[in-house]
Amino acid sequence: MYELAYSSKTPTNLTQVDLSAIQNISGETNLILGITGCLFFHEGDFVGILEGNEKTVKKLFAKIRGDHRHDQIAVLAKGPIEKRQFSQWNMMSCTKGERTPDNAYYNLSVWNILSLSELTEKNTHGSQIFWSTVEESLQGINFRTR
Ligand SMILES: Cc1cc2nc3c(=O)[nH]c(=O)nc-3n(C[C@H](O)[C@H](O)[C@H](O)COP(=O)(O)O)c2cc1C
């Protein structure tokens, strides 16, 4: 079993339609490939983690790397793991609406993801760095890789 965590940014504003397209194709393909993990999107930042067979993960990441919908791609962690930290592949995002103090939907989404991060077991280097980078994005802190 192998894990790879990465971060990237969107050169242009992605719409909800673009995000849904990525979510749909990834959900289908990763299930077939036996890939689990998570893709987080927030205000132009992507943070992703992929887990599965080493060759399959590397091949899929090579394809993701070449996708024009993002750039500034940085590998945060990669290497062998004993067991998966994610039971399926999923997407997390809280981009609906504006980040304003009184946008309840937005604030609840941020709170939900931060709570999830706090409650989630992180037994691998990749999952630790994935969640800490997600938290940095939600708190408006620049990724250390930039
Ligand atoms: C940030 C980001 C993450 C992506 N993650 C995945 C993924 O986990 N699995 C996947 O199949 N495609 C993912 N994609 C989409 C792929 O880059 C690619 O467009 C898609 O797999 C279709 O490839 P195909 O045209 O060769 O079938 C991602 C794209 C972006 C921008």
Ligand as a Chemical Component Dictionary entry (heavy atoms), coordinates in Angstrom:
data_LIG
# 
_chem_comp.id                   LIG 
_chem_comp.type                 NON-POLYMER 
_chem_comp.pdbx_formal_charge   0 
_chem_comp.three_letter_code    LIG 
# 
loop_
_chem_comp_atom.comp_id 
_chem_comp_atom.atom_id 
_chem_comp_atom.alt_atom_id 
_chem_comp_atom.type_symbol 
_chem_comp_atom.charge 
_chem_comp_atom.model_Cartn_x 
_chem_comp_atom.model_Cartn_y 
_chem_comp_atom.model_Cartn_z 
_chem_comp_atom.pdbx_ordinal 
LIG C1  C1  C 0 -7.029  18.601 -8.418  1  
LIG C2  C2  C 0 -7.465  17.461 -9.290  2  
LIG C3  C3  C 0 -7.584  16.187 -8.744  3  
LIG C4  C4  C 0 -7.998  15.105 -9.534  4  
LIG N1  N1  N 0 -8.111  13.871 -8.962  5  
LIG C5  C5  C 0 -8.495  12.819 -9.718  6  
LIG C6  C6  C 0 -8.607  11.521 -9.154  7  
LIG O1  O1  O 0 -8.367  11.299 -7.959  8  
LIG N2  N2  N 0 -8.995  10.514 -9.974  9  
LIG C7  C7  C 0 -9.268  10.704 -11.301 10 
LIG O2  O2  O 0 -9.617  9.746  -11.984 11 
LIG N3  N3  N 0 -9.177  11.920 -11.851 12 
LIG C8  C8  C 0 -8.812  12.975 -11.104 13 
LIG N4  N4  N 0 -8.726  14.226 -11.675 14 
LIG C9  C9  C 0 -9.085  14.385 -13.106 15 
LIG C10 C10 C 0 -7.973  13.888 -14.007 16 
LIG O3  O3  O 0 -6.950  14.863 -14.087 17 
LIG C11 C11 C 0 -8.521  13.575 -15.418 18 
LIG O4  O4  O 0 -9.083  14.744 -15.981 19 
LIG C12 C12 C 0 -9.606  12.522 -15.379 20 
LIG O5  O5  O 0 -9.166  11.395 -14.673 21 
LIG C13 C13 C 0 -10.056 12.081 -16.803 22 
LIG O6  O6  O 0 -8.977  11.522 -17.461 23 
LIG P1  P1  P 0 -9.138  10.886 -18.924 24 
LIG O7  O7  O 0 -9.600  11.994 -19.813 25 
LIG O8  O8  O 0 -7.772  10.386 -19.258 26 
LIG O9  O9  O 0 -10.149 9.784  -18.779 27 
LIG C14 C14 C 0 -8.306  15.313 -10.905 28 
LIG C15 C15 C 0 -8.174  16.594 -11.436 29 
LIG C16 C16 C 0 -7.776  17.666 -10.648 30 
LIG C17 C17 C 0 -7.661  19.037 -11.245 31 
# 
loop_
_chem_comp_bond.comp_id 
_chem_comp_bond.atom_id_1 
_chem_comp_bond.atom_id_2 
_chem_comp_bond.value_order 
_chem_comp_bond.pdbx_ordinal 
LIG C1  C2  SING 1  
LIG C2  C3  SING 2  
LIG C2  C16 DOUB 3  
LIG C3  C4  DOUB 4  
LIG C4  N1  SING 5  
LIG C4  C14 SING 6  
LIG N1  C5  DOUB 7  
LIG C5  C6  SING 8  
LIG C5  C8  SING 9  
LIG C6  O1  DOUB 10 
LIG C6  N2  SING 11 
LIG N2  C7  SING 12 
LIG C7  O2  DOUB 13 
LIG C7  N3  SING 14 
LIG N3  C8  DOUB 15 
LIG C8  N4  SING 16 
LIG N4  C9  SING 17 
LIG N4  C14 SING 18 
LIG C9  C10 SING 19 
LIG C10 O3  SING 20 
LIG C10 C11 SING 21 
LIG C11 O4  SING 22 
LIG C11 C12 SING 23 
LIG C12 O5  SING 24 
LIG C12 C13 SING 25 
LIG C13 O6  SING 26 
LIG O6  P1  SING 27 
LIG P1  O7  DOUB 28 
LIG P1  O8  SING 29 
LIG P1  O9  SING 30 
LIG C14 C15 DOUB 31 
LIG C15 C16 SING 32 
LIG C16 C17 SING 33 
# 
